[in-house]
């Protein structure tokens, strides 16, 4: 008995050979392009840490695809370069499509049904499958497929399908996969390989399959020995394990990131006492206050004028570091100047290119200053913003700077008027 999560069509049924592709989508149906593109991109980013792309690129010489059973049609959301090289397709012709497009007139229906049943029950499976390249050449593979589960709550995230071709030119790929095997085999004990919390595949009982090797479209004579077949199956299984290991690790990082972000947001939101918050609302200037004592130095207060200037909502700002305002054309040297001011615990003013929520850039005359409490200890840092005109080199900055200094002075008075623990809410008895 397995839980049924049935998708209408089969999962990874594919092929192999070099690097990793990320986020474009088939061009065959223009009406479907926009939604599919968005879903494909979000499929990976919602489940895994941003580092997953780099991790998967390390496995680019192995053939595999990742599919999402939660999206309509159970499409491919990630394909390795090796898979693309072997099948002859481009990334935009693969992503967003169900792997069944690789099947052809001589593909064994029983193998397809076996894959479909495994998807419905959320279980691993292995089959030998005849697929077809974009040019129509048939080629046979060993397919190992398995589900990936969240390590946080046990949810089904994706399926991974790893392929090894059953013909002589796959020798190089086999060697690479077998050399990679110790990396993952060290994570397992005995004959069972870890495939997420709920997926276990027995290596010893994998069995041996016959195959129909092709060369230039013609069936070759000869046979593959039992030991060779078993070796090819082990190669596919090893690739599968390597991919799932990276996904599992990235899923754990994503869960930790979400929890940390939620923690910072909740703590930042409640970090200021009500009397200080009330005093700050009276200061009519665009500014944010950050707490250097919290990890990541998150924003703990954002003025209404700052929200109007940037287009963000309060809950999108509180708990985040101010770097979210930076973009591709923000000068790294200017950013370093800001960091240097904070590290030296001194005030400084810079012109920096920032970006609003809608993506539009604006020149920001930013004044950063430390805010000390009544004991002269730094309690916060304040950043006061002033939007400059389109000409970033204008020289009449005296009035803006004076207003910024006035805002900093008002914030200092508000903070120093509160003694000791009065600065922050107390959560203890």
JOMO-V98846 format. One record per run of one state. SS is the DSSP state (helix for helix, strand for strand, loop for the rest). FROM is the first residue (numbers start at 0). TO is the last residue. If there is no record, write none. Layout:
SS;FROM;TO  SS;FROM;TO
This chain:
loop;0;18  strand;19;20  loop;21;28  helix;29;44  loop;45;50  helix;51;56  loop;57;62  strand;63;66  loop;67;74  strand;75;79  helix;80;86  loop;87;89  helix;90;92  loop;93;97  helix;98;101  loop;102;107  helix;108;120  loop;121;123  strand;124;131  loop;132;136  strand;137;148  loop;149;154  strand;155;164  loop;165;166  helix;167;184  loop;185;190  strand;191;193  loop;194;198  strand;199;201  loop;202;212  strand;213;214  loop;215;216  strand;217;218  loop;219;224  helix;225;268  loop;269;272  helix;273;280  loop;281;285  strand;286;289  loop;290;297  strand;298;301  loop;302;302  helix;303;309  loop;310;312  helix;313;316  loop;317;320  helix;321;324  loop;325;330  helix;331;342  loop;343;346  strand;347;354  loop;355;359  strand;360;371  loop;372;376  strand;377;386  loop;387;396  helix;397;415  loop;416;418  helix;419;422  loop;423;428
